[in-house]
């Protein structure tokens, strides 16, 4: 399974080193944890974890998910689990 890096992201993000140090290697998709769409490390971890969960590996899929998170995700959908459900329910990868 491919793991993508910050060089693969197309949008601009903040890259706070403290955030990177505190993130787990893999996320759990819980409703209590919200994704900060401005923080690059969080977005990267979310996309990689979602793609691993769904057994996805193509770069074009990575780019599509990043686009959806930045352009099409409803403002009320911010928890990891709600975003996962939104992607799974509304898109076929």
Contact map, one row per residue, 1 for C-alpha under 8 A:
111000000000000000000000000000000000000000000000000100111000000000000000000000000000000000000
111100000000000000000000000000000000000000000000000000001100000000000000000000000000000000000
111110000000000000000000000000000000000000000001000000001000000000000000000000000000000000000
011111110000000000000000000000000000000000010001000000000010010000000000000000000000000000000
001111111000000000000000000000000000000000010000000000000000000000000000000000000000000000000
000111111000000000000000000000000000000110010000000000000000000000000000000000000000000000000
000111111100000000000000000000000000000000000000000000000000000000000000000000000000000000000
000111111100000000000000000000000000000000000000000000000000001000000000000000000000000000000
000011111111000000000000000000000000000000010000000000000000001001000000000000000000000000000
000000111111000000000000000000000000000000000000000000000000001001000000000000000000000000000
000000001111100000000000000000000000000000000000000000000000000001000000000000000000000000000
000000001111110000000000000000000000000100000000000000000000000000000000000000000000000000000
000000000011111000000000000000000000011100000000000000000000000000000000000000000000000000000
000000000001111100000000000000000000011100000000000000000000000000000000000000000000000000000
000000000000111110100000000000000000001110000000000000000000000000000000000000000000000000000
000000000000011111110000000000000000001010000000000000000000000000000000000000000000000000000
000000000000001111111000000000000000000000000000000000000000000000000000000000000000000000000
000000000000000111111100000000000000000000000000000000000000000000000000000000000000000000000
000000000000001111111110000000000000000011000000000000000000000000000000000000000000000000000
000000000000000111111110000000000000000011000000000000000000000000000000000000000000000000000
000000000000000011111110000000000000000000000000000000000000000000000000000000000000000000000
000000000000000001111111000000000000000000000000000000000000000000000000000000000000000000000
000000000000000000111111100000000000000001000000000000000000000000000000000000000000000000000
000000000000000000000111111000000000000000000000000000000000000000000000000000000000000000000
000000000000000000000011111000000000000000001000000000000000000000000000000000000000000000000
000000000000000000000001111100000000000000001000100000000000000000000000000000000000000000000
000000000000000000000001111110000000000000001100100000000000000000000000000000000000000000000
000000000000000000000000011111000000000000000000000000000000000000000000000000010000000000000
000000000000000000000000001111101000000000000000000000000000000000000000000000111001000000000
000000000000000000000000000111111000000000000000000000000000000000000000000000111000000000000
000000000000000000000000000011111100000000000000000000000000000000000000000000111100000000000
000000000000000000000000000001111100000000000000000000000000000000000000000000110000000000000
000000000000000000000000000011111110000000000000000000000000000000000000000000110000000000000
000000000000000000000000000000111111000000000000000000000000000000000000000001110000000000000
000000000000000000000000000000001111100001100100000000000000000000000000000001110000000000000
000000000000000000000000000000000111111001100000000000000000000000000000000001000000000000000
000000000000000000000000000000000011111101100000000000000000000000001100000000000000000000000
000000000000110000000000000000000001111100100000000000000000000000000000000000000000000000000
000000000000111100000000000000000001111111100000000000000000000000000000000000000000000000000
000001000001111000000000000000000000111111110000000000000000000000000000000000000000000000000
000001000000001100110000000000000000001111111000000000000000000000000000000000000000000000000
000000000000000000110010000000000011101111111100000000000000000000000000000000000000000000000
000000000000000000000000000000000011111111111110000000000000000001000000000000000000000000000
000111001000000000000000000000000000000111111111000000000000000000000000000000000000000000000
000000000000000000000000111000000000000011111111100000000000000000000000000000000000000000000
000000000000000000000000001000000010000001111111110000000000000000000000000000010000000000000
000000000000000000000000000000000000000000111111111000000000010011000000000000000000000000000
001100000000000000000000000000000000000000011111111100000000010000000000000000000000000000000
000000000000000000000000011000000000000000001111111110000000000000000000000000000000000000000
000000000000000000000000000000000000000000000111111111000000000000000000000000000001000000000
000000000000000000000000000000000000000000000011111111111000010000000000000000000000000000000
100000000000000000000000000000000000000000000001111111111000000000000000000000000000000000000
000000000000000000000000000000000000000000000000111111110000000000000000000000000000000000000
000000000000000000000000000000000000000000000000011111110000000000000000000000000000000000000
100000000000000000000000000000000000000000000000001111111000000000000000000000000000000000000
100000000000000000000000000000000000000000000000001111111100100000000000000000000000000000001
111000000000000000000000000000000000000000000000001100111110110000000000000000000000000000000
010000000000000000000000000000000000000000000000000000011111110000000000000000000000000000000
000100000000000000000000000000000000000000000000000000001111111000000000000000000000000000000
000000000000000000000000000000000000000000000000000000000111111100000000000000000000000000000
000000000000000000000000000000000000000000000000000000011111111110000000000000000000000000001
000100000000000000000000000000000000000000000011001000001111111111000000000000000000000000000
000000011100000000000000000000000000000000000000000000000011111111100000000000000000000000000
000000000000000000000000000000000000000000000000000000000001111111110000000000000000000000000
000000000000000000000000000000000000000000000010000000000000111111111000000000000000000000000
000000001110000000000000000000000000000000100010000000000000011111111100000000000000000000000
000000000000000000000000000000000000000000000000000000000000001111111111000000000000000000000
000000000000000000000000000000000000000000000000000000000000000111111111100000000000000000000
000000000000000000000000000000000000100000000000000000000000000011111111100000000000000000000
000000000000000000000000000000000000100000000000000000000000000001111111100000000000000000000
000000000000000000000000000000000000000000000000000000000000000000111111100000000000000000000
000000000000000000000000000000000000000000000000000000000000000000111111110000000000000000000
000000000000000000000000000000000000000000000000000000000000000000011111111010000010010000000
000000000000000000000000000000000000000000000000000000000000000000000001111110000000000000000
000000000000000000000000000000000000000000000000000000000000000000000000111111000000000000000
000000000000000000000000000000000000000000000000000000000000000000000000011111000000000000000
000000000000000000000000000000000000000000000000000000000000000000000000111111100110010000000
000000000000000000000000000000000111000000000000000000000000000000000000001111110110000000000
000000000000000000000000000011111110000000000000000000000000000000000000000011111110000000000
000000000000000000000000000111111110000000000100000000000000000000000000000001111111000000000
000000000000000000000000000011100000000000000000000000000000000000000000000000111111100000000
000000000000000000000000000000100000000000000000000000000000000000000000000011111111110000000
000000000000000000000000000000000000000000000000000000000000000000000000100011111111111000000
000000000000000000000000000010000000000000000000010000000000000000000000000000011111111100000
000000000000000000000000000000000000000000000000000000000000000000000000000000001111111110000
000000000000000000000000000000000000000000000000000000000000000000000000100010000111111111000
000000000000000000000000000000000000000000000000000000000000000000000000000000000011111111100
000000000000000000000000000000000000000000000000000000000000000000000000000000000001111111110
000000000000000000000000000000000000000000000000000000000000000000000000000000000000111111100
000000000000000000000000000000000000000000000000000000000000000000000000000000000000011111110
000000000000000000000000000000000000000000000000000000000000000000000000000000000000001111111
000000000000000000000000000000000000000000000000000000000000000000000000000000000000000101111
000000000000000000000000000000000000000000000000000000010000100000000000000000000000000000111
